[in-house]
Amino acid sequence: MKRKAARDFEDLLQCVIPVFDGLLPNQKHGQAVLSILSICTWWHALTKLWMHTDVTLQLLEHTTVELGNEFRTFIRTVCSEIQTKELAMEVAVRECWERNRLEKEAKAAMKEKKSRDQELSAPQSQDAMPLSSMQIKDLAPSSTQTKDATPHSLHAPSQDATPPSSTQIEDPALSSQAKDVTPQSGAPHHADSVQLPAQEGSTASTLANGTRIIKATPLKWNSKAKAKVFKAKFVTLNIQTPKFHFLGDYVHIICTFGTCDSYSTELGEFMHCYPKCWYQHTSKWNKINEAKKRRARDVEEQKLAVKNADIHHYIGINQNCPISLINLSQLYPDDTPALDPLGKSFMKDLRGHLLPRLELALFNRASIARNEESGPLNQLESLDSSHIIFKDYRIFSHKIMQVKYTTYDVGQDEDVIHVDSDVCNIMVHNPAHRDNSDAHPYLYGQVLGIYHAHVSYGGEFAVGVWDSHSFQLEFLWVRWYSFQDPEPGFPSPLNRLCFPPVASPNATSFINPNAVIQAAHLIPRFCLGWVHEDGNGLSEMAGDRSDWKEYYVNRFADQDMFMCYQTGMAVGHLPKHSSENLVSCAINRPEASSTDIPLNVNSESNTNDRAEGEEAGAEDDSDDNDDNEEGGMIEGEMDNEEGFEPTDVDVVMYGY
């Protein structure tokens, strides 16, 4: 926690709730800490918005009131029961400040003493006047002579002598010493003489006329003599500070001067990160030229992305990582026990997912090819998934998919989905939320694979109609999360998820990449631990050996993610009805509830034509391949919305 900037503490606040869950031994104090962290993250997310409306400002004002109440409650219930002291580092800092203060005071005193001594020792004029008897009488009281005093007579000087001026002995230190001096017994006493002893820590000299000049030498400050022991003081949370007082002014400041990003220095401070990312992709030998090339490539990609702003996602078109379906079927037969449960159902689930998408593509292409005189097609009651043919019996795997989406402030952004990494979680729309507003609006899943394949149908899809041409279809293999029931009295606003058993029928399914909204930020619930303590999972394909028992959905990861859960408040997230069949759920279990994950998510999308070889948002494995399959058609190329009437399941709620 050393040398942290404000942006670092901001990042810590956004993901700190799972860390403090179950951290404190006292359950009451732990819930109080989670409650105050929740309201702080909520208030921070509202304050940092780049676009505010009247509704969000009202919500911010209400949250500010709750924030103040929560802090006062925390001080009254928690801080009053716990005695807290300063840390050793804080004590050392306070000791250093005190030492510096004493040193400054000592230096100032010595400087003042030195200037006063210079005034005493410096001659005032060439012909100094002798001391008057009245001045000497005031300095030498008629007290008993001390035994240790050595008499020194101050006789009247000659005409050529230069006695000290009367102001030279008006120093309080010298005057106090002069008052204790009396003439020695038996010695002649003159009215114009006074006896001055030598001051401790000073030097004395006598002029030719008998006048003694005392020069004080500066005393060195003894740090050891003035040092004191510093102990840790009892401290408590203090909200009577200007920083807490100014929290209530944010709504007024935003209404007057605009959102906080308009006058924040954070954007300028992050500008150095952009050119540094170019350096990471260079060979470190010819850094400047390679960085320039990288920048030019990024600019070209941005230009191409602007031209193709309607593209929902991008998956590479290379065929560098083929997967043989013949070998997959031989490795995972259906009747062999003790094998990976996901491998057994892989081909069955894949064919079931591709069949409706392939059927729709075939009918769209056939409808365009037929003229009006031919009449409508006579659709068969159902198609057989066993007639689906994969070209060369292969599918092609990818590691990266880039997803574009519209942000809450009507901007464009994109997320990178990377298989076998921490950024492999996605969120899709929950069809149950359309009819049940109490249901969670999203479903969450972990992407196990990103694929594309060239598929065709080997039988007739309509009466007397055959089509052996292949289509290029993209699909994702997703392992779904299931929702956990909320705990009573649990103050955290984060939803909790867990993985269902790998062998369950709803554990995994294939979906259309167009159904993905954006990446999801999930954080393990560390206090519960791992599912498999020994590190041995049940499925190698699912990678469940590293599963945690529960996960938190971090809705405070960024401002756009936060606004996804504020239904109707974000301009860029307003509901949009579409005729595209992006998400359709088929739950076969009669006992399934609204929070259950779908057995199979099938989807089809109308997308703009995308040229083969497009480089927008190219991924690591998206190199051009000269062996690209000929005759493959991009999915949705022949889609036609005319005459298509969507059902309730086909309507996408809260889409982008």
C-alpha positions in Angstrom: 0.0 0.0 0.0 3.0 2.3 -0.3 3.3 5.1 -2.9 -0.3 4.7 -4.1 -2.0 7.3 -6.2 -5.6 8.2 -6.0 -6.4 6.1 -9.1 -4.9 3.1 -7.4 -7.1 3.4 -4.4 -10.0 3.8 -6.8 -9.2 0.5 -8.4 -8.9 -1.1 -5.0 -12.3 0.2 -4.0 -14.0 -1.3 -7.0 -13.0 -4.9 -6.1 -12.4 -4.8 -2.4 -15.8 -6.2 -1.2 -14.9 -9.9 -1.8 -11.6 -9.5 0.1 -13.3 -8.3 3.3 -16.0 -10.9 3.1 -15.4 -13.2 6.2 -12.1 -11.5 7.0 -13.0 -10.2 10.5 -13.6 -12.6 13.3 -16.5 -10.6 14.6 -19.5 -11.2 12.3 -21.2 -7.9 13.4 -18.2 -5.8 12.6 -17.6 -7.7 9.3 -21.2 -6.9 8.1 -20.7 -3.3 9.1 -17.5 -3.1 7.1 -19.2 -4.7 4.0 -22.1 -2.3 4.4 -19.9 0.8 4.4 -17.8 -0.5 1.5 -20.9 -1.2 -0.5 -22.3 2.3 -0.1 -18.8 3.8 -0.8 -18.5 1.9 -4.1 -22.0 2.8 -5.1 -21.4 6.5 -4.4 -18.1 6.4 -6.2 -19.6 4.8 -9.3 -22.3 7.4 -9.5 -19.8 10.3 -9.0 -17.5 9.1 -11.8 -20.1 8.9 -14.5 -19.3 10.6 -17.7 -22.9 11.3 -18.5 -25.5 12.4 -16.0 -29.2 12.7 -16.2 -31.7 14.1 -13.8 -32.4 10.6 -12.5 -28.8 9.8 -11.9 -28.3 13.1 -10.1 -31.2 12.4 -7.8 -29.8 8.9 -7.2 -26.4 10.4 -6.4 -28.0 12.9 -3.9 -29.9 10.1 -2.2 -26.8 8.0 -2.0 -24.8 10.8 -0.5 -27.3 11.0 2.3 -27.1 7.3 2.9 -23.3 7.6 2.8 -23.3 10.1 5.7 -25.8 8.0 7.7 -23.7 4.9 7.2 -20.5 6.6 8.4 -22.2 7.9 11.5 -23.6 4.5 12.2 -20.2 2.9 11.7 -18.6 5.3 14.2 -21.4 4.7 16.8 -21.6 0.9 16.5 -18.1 -0.2 15.5 -15.5 2.5 16.4 -16.9 2.9 19.9 -16.3 -0.8 20.6 -12.8 -1.1 19.2 -9.8 0.9 20.6 -7.4 1.7 17.8 -3.9 3.1 18.1 -1.5 4.7 15.7 0.7 2.4 13.6 4.4 2.3 14.2 4.9 4.2 11.0 2.5 6.9 12.1 4.3 7.3 15.4 7.7 7.6 13.6 6.3 10.3 11.3 4.9 12.3 14.3 8.3 12.0 16.1 10.1 13.2 13.0 7.7 16.2 12.7 8.3 17.1 16.4 12.1 16.8 16.0 12.0 19.0 13.0 9.9 21.6 14.8 12.4 21.7 17.8 15.3 22.0 15.5 13.7 24.9 13.7 13.0 26.6 17.0 16.6 26.1 18.3 18.0 27.5 15.0 15.8 30.5 15.2 16.9 31.1 18.8 20.6 30.8 18.0 20.2 33.1 15.1 18.5 35.7 17.3 21.2 35.3 19.9 23.9 35.7 17.4 22.5 38.9 16.0 22.1 40.4 19.5 25.7 39.5 20.4 26.9 41.2 17.2 25.1 44.4 18.3 26.8 44.2 21.7 30.4 43.6 20.3 30.2 46.1 17.5 31.6 49.7 18.3 28.9 52.3 18.0 31.2 55.3 17.2 34.8 56.5 17.1 34.6 58.5 20.4 32.5 56.5 22.8 31.2 58.1 25.9 32.1 56.6 29.3 29.3 55.0 31.3 27.5 57.4 33.5 27.2 56.8 37.2 23.4 56.5 36.9 23.6 53.6 34.5 26.2 51.8 36.7 24.1 52.4 39.8 21.1 50.8 38.1 23.1 47.8 37.1 25.0 47.3 40.4 22.6 47.1 43.4 23.8 47.5 47.0 23.8 43.8 47.8 26.3 41.7 49.6 29.3 40.8 47.5 29.5 37.2 46.3 32.6 35.3 47.3 33.2 34.0 43.8 33.2 37.4 42.2 36.4 38.9 41.0 36.4 42.7 41.2 37.2 44.7 38.2 37.3 48.5 38.4 36.0 50.5 35.6 38.1 53.7 35.7 37.5 56.7 33.7 39.4 56.3 30.4 41.7 58.8 28.9 40.7 61.1 26.0 42.0 58.7 23.3 40.2 55.6 24.7 37.0 54.4 23.1 34.7 53.0 25.9 31.7 50.9 25.0 28.4 52.7 24.6 25.7 52.6 27.2 23.6 50.3 25.1 26.2 47.5 25.2 25.4 46.4 28.8 21.6 46.8 28.5 21.4 43.1 27.5 19.2 41.3 30.0 21.6 38.4 30.4 24.5 40.8 31.2 22.3 43.0 33.4 21.2 40.0 35.5 24.8 39.1 36.1 25.9 42.6 36.8 23.3 42.9 39.6 24.9 40.1 41.6 28.4 41.8 41.5 29.6 44.1 44.4 33.0 45.6 45.2 35.4 43.4 47.1 35.9 44.2 50.8 38.9 46.4 51.3 39.0 47.5 47.7 38.3 51.1 46.8 34.8 51.6 45.5 34.2 54.1 42.7 30.8 55.3 41.8 31.7 54.9 38.1 32.8 51.3 38.3 31.0 47.9 38.2 32.2 44.3 38.4 31.1 42.0 35.5 31.9 38.3 35.8 32.7 36.1 32.9 29.5 34.5 31.5 29.4 30.8 31.1 29.9 29.8 27.5 31.3 33.3 26.7 34.7 35.0 26.2 35.9 38.1 27.9 38.5 40.7 26.9 39.7 43.9 28.5 40.4 47.1 26.5 43.5 49.3 27.2 41.4 51.6 29.4 40.2 48.7 31.6 36.8 48.2 30.0 35.8 44.5 29.8 33.9 43.3 26.7 32.0 40.1 27.1 31.3 38.2 23.9 28.7 35.4 24.1 29.3 32.3 22.0 26.3 30.5 20.5 25.2 27.5 22.6 24.7 24.2 20.6 21.3 22.7 20.8 21.4 19.3 22.5 18.9 17.0 20.8 19.4 14.3 23.4 18.4 16.5 26.2 15.2 17.6 24.6 14.2 14.2 23.1 11.1 12.6 24.5 9.6 9.2 24.1 6.7 9.1 21.6 4.0 6.5 22.3 1.1 5.4 20.0 -2.0 7.5 20.7 -5.6 6.3 20.6 -7.3 7.4 17.4 -10.7 7.0 16.0 -12.5 7.7 12.6 -12.9 11.5 12.2 -15.5 12.7 9.7 -15.3 16.3 10.9 -12.9 17.1 8.1 -13.2 19.3 5.0 -13.0 16.2 2.7 -16.1 14.7 4.3 -17.8 18.0 4.3 -17.3 18.5 0.5 -19.0 15.1 -0.3 -22.3 16.8 -0.1 -21.4 19.4 -2.8 -20.8 17.0 -5.6 -24.3 17.2 -7.0 -24.2 21.0 -7.1 -20.7 21.0 -8.6 -21.7 18.6 -11.4 -24.8 20.7 -12.2 -22.7 23.8 -12.3 -19.4 22.7 -14.0 -20.3 19.4 -15.6 -19.1 15.8 -14.9 -16.0 15.1 -13.0 -14.0 13.9 -16.0 -14.2 17.4 -17.5 -11.8 18.9 -14.9 -10.0 15.8 -13.7 -6.3 15.3 -14.4 -6.7 11.5 -14.5 -7.1 11.4 -18.3 -3.9 13.3 -18.8 -2.0 11.2 -16.4 -2.9 8.0 -18.3 -1.7 9.3 -21.7 1.7 7.9 -21.1 0.3 4.4 -21.1 -0.7 4.4 -24.8 2.8 4.8 -26.3 4.3 2.4 -23.7 2.0 -0.3 -25.0 3.6 0.0 -28.4 7.0 -0.6 -26.9 5.9 -3.9 -25.5 5.2 -5.2 -29.0 8.6 -4.2 -30.4 11.8 -6.3 -30.5 13.5 -3.7 -28.2 16.3 -3.2 -30.8 14.8 -0.7 -33.2 12.3 0.6 -30.8 11.4 3.9 -32.4 10.7 2.7 -35.9 8.8 -0.4 -34.7 6.8 1.7 -32.4 5.9 4.0 -35.2 4.8 1.1 -37.3 2.7 -0.2 -34.4 1.0 3.2 -34.1 0.3 3.3 -37.8 -1.2 -0.2 -37.6 -3.4 0.9 -34.7 -4.6 3.9 -36.5 -5.5 1.8 -39.6 -7.4 -0.6 -37.4 -9.3 2.3 -35.8 -10.2 3.7 -39.2 -11.4 0.3 -40.3 -13.4 -0.2 -37.1 -15.1 3.2 -37.7 -16.1 2.0 -41.2 -17.5 -1.2 -39.8 -19.1 0.1 -36.7 -22.1 -2.2 -37.0 -20.0 -5.3 -36.6 -20.9 -6.9 -33.3 -17.8 -9.0 -32.8 -14.7 -10.2 -34.6 -13.3 -13.8 -34.7 -10.3 -14.7 -36.7 -10.7 -16.4 -40.1 -7.5 -18.5 -39.9 -7.5 -22.2 -39.8 -4.3 -22.8 -37.9 -5.8 -24.8 -35.1 -8.1 -27.5 -36.6 -9.9 -30.0 -34.4 -10.7 -33.4 -36.0 -14.2 -34.5 -35.2 -13.4 -38.0 -36.1 -10.8 -38.2 -33.4 -13.1 -36.5 -30.9 -15.8 -39.1 -31.5 -13.3 -41.9 -31.0 -11.9 -40.5 -27.8 -15.2 -39.9 -26.2 -17.8 -42.6 -27.1 -21.1 -42.3 -25.4 -21.1 -45.6 -23.7 -17.6 -45.5 -22.2 -17.5 -44.7 -18.5 -14.8 -42.8 -16.6 -14.2 -40.3 -19.4 -14.7 -36.6 -19.6 -18.4 -36.0 -19.3 -18.2 -32.9 -21.5 -16.4 -34.8 -24.3 -19.2 -37.3 -24.5 -21.9 -34.7 -25.2 -19.8 -32.4 -27.3 -20.9 -33.5 -30.8 -24.6 -34.0 -29.7 -24.8 -30.5 -28.3 -23.0 -29.0 -31.3 -25.3 -30.5 -33.8 -28.4 -29.5 -31.8 -27.1 -25.9 -31.7 -26.2 -25.7 -35.4 -29.4 -27.3 -36.8 -31.8 -24.3 -36.4 -29.2 -21.8 -37.5 -28.4 -23.9 -40.6 -32.1 -24.3 -41.3 -32.8 -20.6 -41.2 -29.8 -19.9 -43.5 -30.9 -22.5 -46.0 -34.5 -21.1 -46.2 -33.2 -17.6 -46.6 -31.0 -18.5 -49.5 -33.6 -20.7 -51.1 -36.2 -17.9 -50.9 -33.9 -15.5 -52.7 -33.1 -18.0 -55.4 -36.7 -18.9 -56.1 -38.8 -16.5 -58.2 -42.3 -15.4 -57.4 -43.9 -17.8 -59.9 -42.4 -20.8 -58.2 -44.4 -20.3 -55.1 -43.5 -20.6 -51.4 -41.4 -23.4 -50.1 -43.0 -26.4 -48.4 -41.1 -26.7 -45.2 -40.6 -30.0 -43.6 -41.8 -30.6 -40.1 -38.4 -31.1 -38.7 -34.8 -31.6 -39.8 -32.4 -34.3 -38.7 -29.2 -33.1 -37.0 -27.4 -36.2 -38.2 -27.5 -34.9 -41.7 -25.3 -31.9 -40.8 -22.0 -32.3 -42.6 -18.8 -30.6 -41.4 -16.4 -29.9 -44.2 -13.3 -32.1 -43.9 -14.8 -33.3 -40.6 -13.0 -30.4 -38.8 -13.8 -27.3 -36.8 -11.3 -24.5 -36.2 -10.4 -23.2 -32.8 -9.5 -19.6 -31.8 -8.2 -18.1 -28.6 -9.5 -14.5 -28.8 -12.8 -12.9 -29.7 -13.4 -9.1 -29.6 -16.9 -7.9 -28.7 -18.1 -4.4 -29.6 -21.0 -2.8 -27.7 -22.6 0.6 -27.1 -21.7 2.2 -23.7 -24.1 4.0 -21.4 -22.9 7.4 -22.7 -23.6 6.4 -26.3 -20.0 5.6 -27.1 -18.4 2.6 -28.7 -16.2 0.2 -26.7 -15.0 -3.4 -27.0 -14.0 -6.2 -24.8 -11.6 -9.0 -25.5 -12.6 -12.6 -24.6 -9.6 -14.8 -24.1 -10.0 -18.5 -23.6 -8.0 -20.0 -20.7 -7.5 -16.7 -19.0 -9.1 -14.4 -16.4 -11.1 -12.6 -19.1 -13.1 -15.6 -20.3 -16.4 -14.7 -18.7 -19.3 -13.2 -20.6 -22.8 -12.0 -19.9 -25.9 -12.6 -22.1 -29.5 -11.5 -21.8 -31.8 -13.6 -19.6 -35.1 -14.3 -21.6 -36.9 -14.9 -18.3 -36.4 -11.3 -17.4 -38.9 -10.2 -20.1 -41.9 -11.7 -18.4 -40.5 -11.6 -14.8 -39.0 -8.3 -13.8 -37.8 -9.9 -10.5 -35.5 -12.3 -12.4 -31.9 -11.2 -12.9 -31.5 -9.5 -16.3 -28.4 -11.4 -17.4 -26.9 -14.9 -17.5 -23.2 -15.5 -17.0 -20.9 -18.0 -18.5 -17.3 -19.0 -18.9 -16.1 -19.4 -22.5 -14.4 -22.8 -23.0 -13.9 -22.5 -26.7 -14.2 -20.1 -29.7 -14.8 -22.0 -33.0 -15.9 -21.6 -36.6 -16.8 -24.3 -39.1 -18.0 -24.8 -42.6 -21.2 -26.8 -42.4 -23.9 -28.0 -44.9 -27.0 -30.1 -44.8 -27.0 -33.5 -46.5 -30.7 -34.0 -46.8 -33.7 -32.1 -48.1 -34.7 -29.2 -45.9 -38.0 -28.6 -47.9 -40.1 -30.7 -50.1 -38.0 -31.6 -53.1 -35.3 -28.9 -52.2 -31.7 -29.8 -51.6 -28.7 -27.5 -51.0 -25.2 -28.9 -50.5 -23.4 -25.5 -50.3 -21.7 -24.9 -47.0 -22.0 -22.0 -44.6 -19.4 -20.6 -42.3 -20.8 -20.5 -38.8 -19.2 -19.2 -35.6 -20.1 -20.5 -32.2 -19.0 -20.4 -28.6 -18.8 -23.2 -26.1 -19.9 -21.9 -22.8 -20.0 -23.3 -19.3 -22.8 -21.6 -17.4 -23.0 -20.2 -13.9 -26.0 -20.7 -11.7 -27.3 -18.1 -9.2 -27.2 -18.5 -5.5 -30.0 -17.5 -3.2 -29.3 -14.3 -1.3 -28.3 -14.7 2.3 -30.5 -13.1 4.9 -28.8 -10.1 6.5 -26.0 -10.0 4.0 -25.2 -6.4 3.2 -23.3 -6.9 -0.1 -25.0 -5.7 -3.3 -23.1 -8.2 -5.4 -24.8 -11.3 -6.9 -23.3 -14.7 -6.1 -22.8 -17.4 -8.6 -21.5 -21.0 -8.6 -20.8 -23.7 -11.2 -23.3 -26.5 -11.4 -21.9 -30.1 -11.5 -20.0 -30.8 -14.7 -22.1 -33.9 -15.4 -25.4 -32.0 -15.2 -27.3 -31.5 -18.5 -27.3 -27.7 -18.1 -23.6 -27.4 -17.4 -22.5 -26.4 -20.9 -24.0 -25.4 -24.3 -23.2 -23.7 -27.5 -24.3 -20.1 -28.3 -24.1 -17.7 -31.2 -21.4 -15.0 -30.6 -24.0 -12.3 -31.4 -25.7 -13.2 -28.1 -22.8 -11.9 -26.1 -23.3 -8.4 -24.6 -19.9 -7.9 -23.1 -17.3 -9.4 -20.8 -18.2 -10.0 -17.2 -16.0 -9.4 -14.2 -16.3 -12.2 -11.7 -14.3 -12.4 -8.4 -14.0 -15.6 -6.3 -15.5 -15.6 -2.9 -12.2 -16.4 -1.2 -13.6 -17.1 2.3 -15.3 -20.3 1.1 -12.2 -21.8 -0.6 -11.9 -24.2 -3.6 -14.3 -26.9 -4.8 -11.5 -29.5 -5.2 -9.0 -29.0 -2.4 -6.7 -31.7 -3.8 -6.6 -29.9 -7.2 -8.0 -32.9 -9.1 -11.1 -32.0 -11.2 -13.7 -34.1 -12.9 -13.3 -32.6 -16.4 -10.1 -31.6 -18.1 -12.0 -29.9 -20.9 -13.9 -27.7 -18.4 -10.8 -27.1 -16.2 -12.8 -27.4 -13.0 -9.8 -28.2 -10.9 -9.4 -24.5 -10.2 -13.1 -23.8 -9.5 -14.1 -21.8 -6.4 -17.2 -22.6 -4.5 -18.8 -19.3 -5.2 -18.1 -16.1 -7.3 -19.2 -12.5 -7.0 -20.5 -10.5 -10.0 -18.6 -7.3 -9.7 -21.0 -4.7 -11.0 -18.6 -1.9 -10.0 -15.8 -2.9 -12.4 -16.4 0.3 -14.4 -19.1 2.9 -15.0 -20.6 1.1 -18.0 -20.9 -2.2 -16.1 -22.5 -0.3 -13.2 -25.1 1.3 -15.5 -26.0 -2.1 -16.9 -27.8 -2.8 -13.7 -29.6 0.6 -13.5 -32.5 -0.2 -15.9 -33.7 2.7 -17.8 -31.1 5.2 -16.6 -28.5 4.8 -19.3 -29.1 6.4 -22.6 -27.0 3.8 -24.5 -28.7 0.9 -22.7 -32.3 1.7 -23.5 -34.4 -1.3 -24.5 -34.4 -2.1 -28.2 -36.6 -4.7 -29.9 -35.1 -6.7 -32.7 -36.3 -9.4 -35.1 -33.0 -11.1 -34.8 -33.1 -14.5 -33.0 -30.1 -13.8 -30.7 -31.2 -15.7 -27.7 -33.7 -18.4 -27.3 -33.8 -20.8 -24.3 -35.2 -24.3 -24.2 -35.4 -25.5 -20.7 -36.5 -29.1 -20.7 -36.6 -29.7 -16.9 -40.1 -29.1 -15.5 -38.7 -28.2 -12.1 -36.4 -25.5 -13.5 -36.8 -22.1 -11.9 -36.3 -18.6 -13.4 -32.7 -18.6 -12.2 -31.7 -21.9 -13.9 -29.5 -21.7 -16.9 -30.8 -22.7 -20.3 -30.2 -26.2 -21.6 -29.4 -24.9 -25.0 -29.0 -21.3 -26.3 -29.6 -21.1 -30.0 -29.4 -17.9 -31.9 -29.2 -16.4 -35.3 -28.4 -12.8 -36.3 -28.7 -10.5 -39.3 -25.3 -8.9 -39.7 -23.8 -6.8 -42.4 -21.7 -8.4 -45.0 -18.1 -8.8 -43.8 -15.4 -9.1 -46.4 -13.2 -12.2 -46.1 -9.7 -11.3 -44.9 -10.9 -8.3 -42.8 -8.3 -7.2 -40.3 -10.5 -5.1 -37.9 -9.5 -6.0 -34.4 -7.2 -8.7 -35.5 -6.2 -11.2 -32.8 -3.0 -13.0 -32.1 -4.1 -16.1 -34.1 -5.8 -14.1 -36.9 -3.0 -14.4 -39.5 -4.0 -14.8 -43.1 -4.3 -18.3 -44.3 -3.9 -19.1 -48.0 -5.7 -22.4 -47.5 -9.0 -20.7 -46.7 -11.9 -22.8 -47.7 -13.5 -21.8 -51.0 -17.2 -21.7 -51.3 -17.7 -20.9 -47.6 -20.3 -18.2 -46.9 -20.5 -15.9 -44.0 -23.4 -16.6 -41.7 -26.3 -14.2 -42.2 -25.2 -13.4 -45.8 -28.4 -14.6 -47.2 -30.7 -13.6 -44.3 -33.8 -11.7 -45.2 -36.1 -10.1 -42.7 -39.0 -9.8 -45.2 -41.8 -12.1 -44.2 -40.2 -13.1 -40.9 -42.5 -12.8 -37.9 -40.5 -13.2 -34.6 -42.1 -15.0 -31.8 -41.9 -14.0 -28.1 -38.7 -16.0 -27.7 -37.1 -14.3 -30.7 -37.5 -10.8 -29.3 -34.4 -9.5 -27.7 -35.0 -7.4 -24.6 -32.6 -4.8 -23.5 -30.4 -5.4 -26.5 -27.5 -3.3 -27.8 
